[in-house]
Amino acid sequence: MTQINLTKITKTVAGEPLFTLDQLTAHTGERIGIVGANGTGKTTLARIIAGTDTEFTGQRTVTAPVTLVPQIAPTNGRSGGQSMLDRVRRALAQRPEILILDEPSANLDDDHQQWLRDQLQHFSGLLLIISHDRELLTAVATQIWSLSEKTYTQYNGNFADFERLREQQRENELTHYQQAQRERRELKKAIQARHEKANRIRKGSRRMSAAELSNSKTVREQNAGKMERGARALKERMDQQTIASKPHETSALKMVSTDLPPVTGKYLVTVADLHLQRGKHDLLDHVQLRIKPGERVALAGPNGSGKSTLIEAILGHQSGTHLAASARVGYFHQDMTALPSDQTVWQVMSRVTALDDNRTRQIMGAFGLKAIFYDRLIGELSGGEQVKLQLLAILVSASNLLILDEPTNYLDLPALRALEDFLIGYPGTVLFVAHDQTFRQKVATRVLKLTAHRLIDPAKTAQGTPATDLPRLQFEYDQLMMAPQLDTQRLRELREQIVELKK
């Protein structure tokens, strides 16, 4: 039974279209994942479906009451994750016919994420989930509504199916673009060849006498005209071709060791026999931890197990903790009040970056803060955009140790992937907390688990790409290739090292 039918809808904000959709339909029992970049209108669509936003054009047909669990709500002194769990439990207990959840897994630990997936897989009504959680969308969704380029598109299947289809579409678009470019180059060559042949015919052969040139002028002009007409026909054919747009490809986010303050010593972080409490409650006993330069270490554990408290103890130089003298810490935690609301995005970034302007802009663009954001005031940004800016200000700073407390919360999927790529290629050291399991598995070279008041270091938990000298070697190789004088011996050495690391 069709319970939601949206037709020819356009939502406009401040005179500009926020998004459009031709038609979206949803039926009883379906579980729909709604995905798209931050600030593009996913929550607005949820409000339109729920009936709380009526300022749009088009037709909305919804056949049953809608329960909407918002992303942001009063926490009443509880953590964000616990507050969301309470709201989800209350909503499920009502057995609504149509349920919309906005970022329900944000701030949930691994156990509660699994509980949420189990509950939603067994929900019998129509379910819509706004989420950037790839695990959740793959496990639960039977359909995806994707918002891209201000337009909603409907896809069948879960998130993994959607990703495969989008990648195939991108490859097809790239193949089509490359083929069109080849055809265009061949037509240009053929047009040029006909023009050149027409000129040669008009001039005649050097071996022809004056009389032969005179007698053959009319014939030569006719033949040259045929060549010119052929060139014009090819030109018209080329002009009538649809010019395929090149699919967008994100450039690699490169940082190298020379961008960072140098590190001395065997360990950047050392924790020895640390006891942690919150108030009168014991969190962790006998914590032992050492982090080497170049490691990417994840802290995992239930909500309230002490992950953030451990980070705060390290940053606060609590007894039993030690930071190397050469450590330059970039610390991220979501506190948008730390951003100056009366300054522009570029004023903030240009003040904090240790990179040149071009690379700073490249990294900003990969996270979705493109040129249109540079002159925008911080106070005008959405919550997700402010999270991105706050995170970027840390990533491009003159730090060799990044400590990131839940950097993935409220990031959209393109920004999540950009952060993964950035950290995997980052030549410094990273200590982070992230409940996003896919992100953790891709990035971490070591995962430490907090359980039963202990910090456990099972060495084989990490699946991330190991730290490597490849970015630094490639950067040195590129610089030598552009140098006025080639150092062939050094180039050969670098090339051999790069090939060896790529094996």
C-alpha positions as CSV (number, residue, x, y, z in Angstrom):
1,M,0.0,0.0,0.0
2,T,1.3,3.4,-1.0
3,Q,1.6,5.6,2.1
4,I,3.8,8.5,0.8
5,N,3.5,10.0,-2.6
6,L,5.5,13.2,-3.3
7,T,5.1,14.7,-6.8
8,K,6.8,17.7,-8.5
9,I,7.8,19.3,-5.2
10,T,10.1,22.3,-5.0
11,K,11.3,23.7,-1.7
12,T,12.6,27.3,-1.8
13,V,14.5,29.1,0.9
14,A,15.3,32.9,0.7
15,G,14.3,32.9,-3.0
16,E,16.6,30.1,-4.0
17,P,15.6,26.5,-4.6
18,L,16.8,24.2,-1.8
19,F,15.8,21.0,-3.6
20,T,13.4,19.6,-6.2
21,L,11.9,16.2,-6.8
22,D,9.9,14.7,-9.6
23,Q,8.3,11.8,-7.7
24,L,9.1,9.8,-4.5
25,T,6.9,7.0,-3.3
26,A,7.0,4.8,-0.2
27,H,4.9,1.8,0.7
28,T,4.0,0.0,3.9
29,G,6.9,-2.1,5.2
30,E,9.6,-0.4,3.3
31,R,12.7,1.0,5.1
32,I,14.1,4.1,3.3
33,G,17.5,5.6,3.9
34,I,17.7,9.4,3.1
35,V,21.3,10.5,2.2
36,G,22.9,13.7,1.1
37,A,25.4,16.4,2.1
38,N,24.8,18.5,5.2
39,G,22.6,21.5,4.7
40,T,21.0,20.3,1.5
41,G,17.5,19.7,2.8
42,K,17.1,16.1,4.2
43,T,15.6,17.3,7.5
44,T,13.4,19.7,5.6
45,L,12.0,16.9,3.5
46,A,11.2,15.0,6.7
47,R,9.3,18.0,8.0
48,I,7.4,18.2,4.7
49,I,6.4,14.5,5.0
50,A,5.5,15.0,8.7
51,G,3.3,18.0,7.7
52,T,5.2,20.5,9.9
53,D,6.6,22.4,6.8
54,T,3.9,23.5,4.4
55,E,5.9,26.1,2.5
56,F,6.5,24.3,-0.7
57,T,5.1,23.8,-4.2
58,G,3.9,20.4,-5.5
59,Q,1.7,17.6,-4.2
60,R,2.2,15.8,-0.9
61,T,0.0,12.7,-0.2
62,V,0.5,10.9,3.2
63,T,-2.1,8.4,4.2
64,A,-1.2,7.9,7.9
65,P,0.0,9.9,10.9
66,V,3.8,10.4,11.0
67,T,6.1,10.2,14.0
68,L,9.3,12.2,13.6
69,V,12.2,11.7,16.0
70,P,14.4,14.8,15.4
71,Q,18.2,14.8,15.5
72,I,18.4,17.7,18.0
73,A,16.3,17.7,21.1
74,P,16.6,18.6,24.8
75,T,18.8,16.1,26.6
76,N,17.6,16.9,30.2
77,G,21.1,16.3,31.5
78,R,21.7,13.0,29.7
79,S,24.2,12.3,27.0
80,G,23.3,12.9,23.4
81,G,23.3,9.1,22.7
82,Q,21.2,8.3,25.7
83,S,18.7,11.0,24.9
84,M,18.4,9.7,21.3
85,L,17.9,6.1,22.6
86,D,15.1,7.3,24.9
87,R,13.3,9.0,22.1
88,V,13.7,6.1,19.7
89,R,12.3,3.7,22.4
90,R,9.3,5.9,23.0
91,A,8.6,6.2,19.3
92,L,8.8,2.4,18.7
93,A,6.6,1.8,21.7
94,Q,3.8,3.9,20.0
95,R,3.9,1.4,17.0
96,P,3.5,4.3,14.5
97,E,2.5,3.5,10.9
98,I,5.1,5.9,9.6
99,L,8.3,6.6,11.5
100,I,11.0,9.1,10.6
101,L,14.4,9.0,12.4
102,D,16.9,11.8,11.9
103,E,20.5,10.6,12.6
104,P,19.4,8.0,15.2
105,S,22.8,6.4,15.6
106,A,24.8,9.5,16.3
107,N,26.7,9.2,19.6
108,L,25.7,5.6,20.1
109,D,28.3,3.1,21.1
110,D,28.8,-0.3,19.3
111,D,26.3,-2.2,21.5
112,H,23.5,0.3,21.2
113,Q,24.2,0.7,17.4
114,Q,23.6,-3.1,17.1
115,W,20.4,-2.8,19.3
116,L,19.2,0.0,17.0
117,R,19.8,-2.1,13.8
118,D,18.0,-5.1,15.3
119,Q,15.0,-3.0,16.3
120,L,14.7,-1.2,13.0
121,Q,15.0,-4.5,11.0
122,H,11.9,-5.8,12.7
123,F,9.9,-2.6,12.5
124,S,6.7,-3.4,10.6
125,G,5.6,0.0,9.5
126,L,7.0,2.4,6.9
127,L,10.4,3.6,8.1
128,L,12.5,6.6,6.9
129,I,16.0,7.1,8.2
130,I,18.1,10.2,7.6
131,S,21.6,9.0,8.3
132,H,25.3,9.0,7.3
133,D,25.8,5.7,9.1
134,R,26.9,3.3,6.4
135,E,26.6,0.2,8.7
136,L,23.0,1.1,9.6
137,L,21.9,2.0,6.1
138,T,23.4,-1.2,4.7
139,A,21.8,-3.4,7.4
140,V,18.4,-1.8,7.5
141,A,17.5,0.1,4.3
142,T,15.6,-1.5,1.4
143,Q,15.6,1.7,-0.6
144,I,17.7,4.9,-0.8
145,W,16.5,8.5,-1.5
146,S,19.6,10.4,-2.5
147,L,19.8,14.2,-2.5
148,S,22.5,15.4,-4.9
149,E,22.8,18.6,-7.0
150,K,19.6,19.9,-5.3
151,T,17.6,16.9,-6.7
152,Y,16.2,13.8,-5.0
153,T,16.6,10.4,-6.8
154,Q,15.1,7.1,-5.7
155,Y,17.2,3.9,-5.8
156,N,16.1,0.3,-4.9
157,G,18.3,-1.7,-2.5
158,N,20.3,-1.0,0.6
159,F,23.2,1.5,0.9
160,A,25.9,-1.0,-0.3
161,D,23.7,-1.6,-3.5
162,F,23.4,2.2,-3.9
163,E,27.1,2.7,-3.6
164,R,27.9,0.0,-6.2
165,L,25.3,1.5,-8.6
166,R,26.7,5.0,-8.1
167,E,30.2,3.8,-8.7
168,Q,29.1,2.0,-11.9
169,Q,27.3,5.2,-13.0
170,R,30.4,7.2,-12.4
171,E,32.6,4.8,-14.3
172,N,30.1,4.8,-17.2
173,E,30.1,8.7,-17.2
174,L,33.9,8.7,-17.2
175,T,34.0,6.2,-20.1
176,H,31.4,8.3,-22.0
177,Y,33.4,11.5,-21.4
178,Q,36.7,9.9,-22.5
179,Q,35.1,8.5,-25.6
180,A,33.5,11.8,-26.5
181,Q,36.8,13.6,-26.0
182,R,38.5,11.1,-28.3
183,E,35.9,11.5,-31.0
184,R,36.2,15.3,-30.7
185,R,40.0,15.2,-31.0
186,E,39.7,12.9,-34.1
187,L,37.1,15.2,-35.7
188,K,39.4,18.2,-35.1
189,K,42.3,16.3,-36.7
190,A,40.1,15.4,-39.7
191,I,38.8,19.0,-40.2
192,Q,42.4,20.3,-40.0
193,A,43.6,17.6,-42.5
194,R,40.9,18.6,-45.0
195,H,41.7,22.3,-44.7
196,E,45.4,21.6,-45.3
197,K,44.6,19.3,-48.3
198,A,42.4,22.0,-49.8
199,N,45.2,24.5,-49.5
200,R,47.7,22.1,-51.2
201,I,45.2,21.4,-54.0
202,R,44.7,25.1,-54.6
203,K,48.5,25.7,-54.8
204,G,49.1,22.8,-57.1
205,S,52.2,20.7,-57.4
206,R,55.6,22.3,-57.6
207,R,56.4,20.1,-60.6
208,M,53.5,21.6,-62.6
209,S,54.3,24.2,-65.2
210,A,52.7,27.6,-65.3
211,A,50.5,26.5,-68.2
212,E,49.5,23.3,-66.3
213,L,48.7,25.4,-63.2
214,S,46.6,27.8,-65.3
215,N,44.7,25.0,-67.2
216,S,43.9,23.1,-64.0
217,K,42.9,26.0,-61.8
218,T,39.2,25.4,-62.2
219,V,39.4,21.7,-61.5
220,R,41.7,22.3,-58.6
221,E,39.3,24.9,-57.1
222,Q,36.4,22.5,-57.5
223,N,38.4,19.7,-55.7
224,A,39.5,22.1,-53.0
225,G,35.9,23.2,-52.5
226,K,34.9,19.6,-52.0
227,M,37.5,19.3,-49.3
228,E,36.3,22.5,-47.6
229,R,32.7,21.3,-47.7
230,G,33.8,18.1,-46.1
231,A,35.5,20.0,-43.4
232,R,32.4,22.2,-42.8
233,A,30.3,19.0,-42.6
234,L,32.6,17.6,-40.0
235,K,32.6,20.9,-38.1
236,E,28.8,20.9,-38.0
237,R,28.8,17.3,-36.8
238,M,31.2,18.2,-34.0
239,D,29.2,21.3,-33.0
240,Q,26.0,19.2,-32.8
241,Q,27.7,16.8,-30.4
242,T,26.5,17.0,-26.8
243,I,29.6,18.0,-24.8
244,A,29.8,15.5,-22.0
245,S,30.8,16.9,-18.6
246,K,33.8,15.3,-16.9
247,P,32.7,13.4,-13.7
248,H,33.9,15.1,-10.6
249,E,37.0,13.4,-9.1
250,T,38.3,14.5,-5.7
251,S,42.0,15.2,-5.7
252,A,44.2,13.3,-3.2
253,L,44.6,15.1,0.2
254,K,48.3,15.3,0.5
255,M,50.2,16.2,3.6
256,V,53.9,15.3,4.1
257,S,56.2,15.1,7.0
258,T,57.8,18.4,6.2
259,D,54.4,20.1,6.8
260,L,54.5,19.1,10.4
261,P,56.7,20.0,13.4
262,P,59.4,17.4,13.8
263,V,59.0,14.6,16.4
264,T,61.8,13.4,18.7
265,G,61.7,10.3,21.0
266,K,60.2,6.8,20.7
267,Y,56.7,7.6,22.0
268,L,54.5,10.7,21.7
269,V,52.0,9.6,24.4
270,T,52.8,7.5,27.5
271,V,50.3,6.5,30.2
272,A,51.5,4.4,33.1
273,D,49.3,2.9,35.8
274,L,46.7,5.6,35.5
275,H,43.5,5.4,37.6
276,L,40.5,7.4,36.3
277,Q,37.4,8.5,38.1
278,R,34.4,10.6,37.3
279,G,33.1,12.0,40.5
280,K,33.0,9.0,42.9
281,H,32.7,6.4,40.1
282,D,35.7,4.4,39.0
283,L,36.2,4.4,35.2
284,L,39.6,2.8,34.5
285,D,42.2,1.1,36.6
286,H,45.9,0.6,35.9
287,V,45.9,2.1,32.4
288,Q,49.0,1.4,30.4
289,L,49.4,3.0,27.0
290,R,52.2,4.0,24.7
291,I,51.7,5.6,21.2
292,K,54.5,5.7,18.7
293,P,54.9,8.4,16.1
294,G,52.9,7.6,13.0
295,E,50.3,5.4,14.7
296,R,46.6,5.9,14.3
297,V,45.0,4.7,17.5
298,A,41.3,4.3,18.1
299,L,39.5,4.2,21.5
300,A,36.4,2.0,21.5
301,G,34.0,1.1,24.2
302,P,30.5,1.7,25.6
303,N,29.1,5.1,26.3
304,G,30.4,6.3,29.7
305,S,33.4,3.9,29.8
306,G,35.9,6.7,30.0
307,K,37.1,7.4,26.4
308,S,36.7,11.1,26.6
309,T,37.9,11.2,30.2
310,L,41.1,9.4,29.2
311,I,41.7,12.0,26.5
312,E,41.1,14.8,28.9
313,A,43.6,13.3,31.4
314,I,46.3,13.1,28.7
315,L,45.6,16.7,27.5
316,G,45.5,17.9,31.1
317,H,48.9,16.2,31.9
318,Q,47.3,14.3,34.8
319,S,49.7,12.3,37.0
320,G,50.6,9.1,35.2
321,T,50.4,10.6,31.7
322,H,53.1,12.1,29.6
323,L,53.2,13.9,26.3
324,A,56.5,14.1,24.5
325,A,58.1,17.6,24.5
326,S,58.0,17.6,20.7
327,A,54.2,16.8,20.6
328,R,52.1,19.6,19.0
329,V,48.5,18.7,19.7
330,G,45.5,19.5,17.5
331,Y,42.5,18.7,19.6
332,F,39.0,18.4,18.2
333,H,35.8,18.1,20.2
334,Q,32.4,19.4,19.0
335,D,32.0,22.8,20.6
336,M,30.7,25.2,18.0
337,T,30.7,28.0,20.6
338,A,34.4,28.1,20.2
339,L,34.0,29.5,16.6
340,P,33.8,33.3,16.1
341,S,30.4,33.8,14.6
342,D,31.2,37.3,13.3
343,Q,34.2,36.1,11.2
344,T,34.1,34.5,7.7
345,V,35.1,30.9,6.9
346,W,38.3,32.0,5.1
347,Q,39.3,34.4,7.9
348,V,39.3,31.5,10.3
349,M,41.0,29.0,8.0
350,S,43.7,31.4,6.7
351,R,44.6,32.2,10.4
352,V,45.1,28.6,11.5
353,T,46.4,26.8,8.5
354,A,50.1,25.7,8.3
355,L,49.7,24.9,4.6
356,D,49.7,27.1,1.5
357,D,46.4,28.6,0.3
358,N,45.9,26.2,-2.6
359,R,46.3,23.1,-0.5
360,T,44.1,24.5,2.2
361,R,41.4,25.2,-0.3
362,Q,41.8,21.8,-1.8
363,I,41.3,20.1,1.5
364,M,38.3,22.4,2.3
365,G,36.7,21.5,-1.0
366,A,37.1,17.8,-0.4
367,F,35.1,18.3,2.9
368,G,32.4,20.2,1.0
369,L,33.4,23.8,2.0
370,K,34.0,25.1,-1.5
371,A,34.6,28.7,-2.7
372,I,31.0,29.8,-2.1
373,F,31.7,29.3,1.6
374,Y,34.8,31.5,1.9
375,D,33.0,34.8,2.5
376,R,30.2,33.3,4.5
377,L,30.0,34.2,8.2
378,I,30.4,31.4,10.7
379,G,27.1,32.3,12.3
380,E,25.3,31.6,9.0
381,L,26.6,28.0,8.7
382,S,24.5,25.0,9.6
383,G,25.5,22.8,12.6
384,G,27.1,20.2,10.3
385,E,29.0,22.9,8.4
386,Q,30.3,24.3,11.6
387,V,31.5,20.8,12.6
388,K,33.4,20.6,9.3
389,L,35.0,24.0,9.8
390,Q,36.0,23.2,13.4
391,L,37.5,19.9,12.3
392,L,39.3,21.4,9.3
393,A,40.9,24.1,11.5
394,I,42.5,21.3,13.4
395,L,43.5,19.1,10.5
396,V,45.5,21.9,8.7
397,S,47.1,23.3,11.8
398,A,50.8,23.0,12.7
399,S,50.2,19.8,14.7
400,N,51.9,16.5,14.7
401,L,49.5,14.8,17.1
402,L,45.8,14.9,16.3
403,I,43.4,14.0,19.1
404,L,39.9,13.7,17.7
405,D,36.9,13.1,20.0
406,E,34.0,11.9,17.8
407,P,35.0,13.7,14.6
408,T,32.5,11.7,12.5
409,N,29.3,12.8,14.2
410,Y,27.2,14.9,11.9
411,L,29.6,14.7,9.0
412,D,28.0,13.9,5.7
413,L,29.2,10.9,3.6
414,P,31.5,12.9,1.3
415,A,33.1,14.5,4.3
416,L,33.5,11.1,6.1
417,R,35.3,9.7,3.1
418,A,37.5,12.8,2.8
419,L,38.4,12.5,6.5
420,E,39.2,8.8,6.0
421,D,41.5,9.6,3.1
422,F,43.1,12.5,5.0
423,L,43.9,10.5,8.1
424,I,45.1,7.4,6.2
425,G,47.6,9.6,4.3
426,Y,48.5,11.8,7.4
427,P,52.2,11.5,8.2
428,G,51.7,12.4,11.9
429,T,50.1,10.6,14.8
430,V,46.4,10.2,15.6
431,L,44.4,9.3,18.7
432,F,40.7,9.2,18.1
433,V,37.3,8.2,19.3
434,A,34.7,7.2,16.7
435,H,31.5,5.2,17.0
436,D,31.4,4.9,13.2
437,Q,32.6,1.3,12.9
438,T,33.4,1.5,9.1
439,F,35.4,4.6,9.7
440,R,37.3,3.1,12.6
441,Q,38.2,-0.1,10.7
442,K,39.5,1.9,7.7
443,V,41.5,4.4,9.6
444,A,42.9,2.8,12.7
445,T,46.2,0.9,12.8
446,R,45.5,-0.1,16.4
447,V,42.2,-0.3,18.4
448,L,42.1,0.0,22.2
449,K,39.0,-1.3,23.9
450,L,37.7,0.1,27.2
451,T,35.8,-2.6,29.0
452,A,35.2,-3.7,32.7
453,H,37.3,-0.7,33.9
454,R,40.3,-1.9,31.8
455,L,42.0,-0.6,28.7
456,I,42.6,-3.7,26.5
457,D,45.1,-3.6,23.7
458,P,44.3,-6.5,21.4
459,A,47.0,-6.0,18.7
460,K,45.0,-7.7,15.9
461,T,41.8,-5.6,16.2
462,A,42.9,-2.9,13.6
463,Q,42.2,-3.3,9.9
464,G,43.4,0.2,8.8
465,T,46.1,1.0,6.3
466,P,49.5,1.1,8.1
467,A,51.3,4.4,8.4
468,T,53.8,4.8,5.5
469,D,56.5,7.1,4.2
470,L,55.0,7.0,0.7
471,P,53.5,10.6,0.8
472,R,56.8,12.1,1.9
473,L,58.8,10.2,-0.7
474,Q,56.3,11.0,-3.5
475,F,56.4,14.7,-2.5
476,E,60.2,14.8,-2.6
477,Y,60.2,13.0,-5.9
478,D,57.7,15.5,-7.4
479,Q,59.8,18.4,-6.1
480,L,63.0,17.0,-7.7
481,M,61.2,16.4,-11.0
482,M,60.3,20.2,-11.1
483,A,63.8,21.3,-10.0
484,P,65.9,23.3,-12.6
485,Q,68.6,20.6,-12.4
486,L,67.8,16.9,-12.1
487,D,69.5,14.8,-9.5
488,T,69.2,11.6,-11.3
489,Q,70.9,9.5,-8.6
490,R,68.5,10.7,-5.9
491,L,65.5,10.3,-8.3
492,R,66.5,6.7,-8.9
493,E,66.8,6.0,-5.2
494,L,63.4,7.6,-4.5
495,R,61.7,5.7,-7.3
496,E,63.1,2.4,-6.0
497,Q,61.8,3.2,-2.5
498,I,58.4,4.2,-3.8
499,V,58.1,1.0,-5.9
500,E,59.0,-1.1,-2.9
501,L,56.4,0.6,-0.6
502,K,53.7,0.1,-3.3
503,K,54.2,-3.6,-3.5
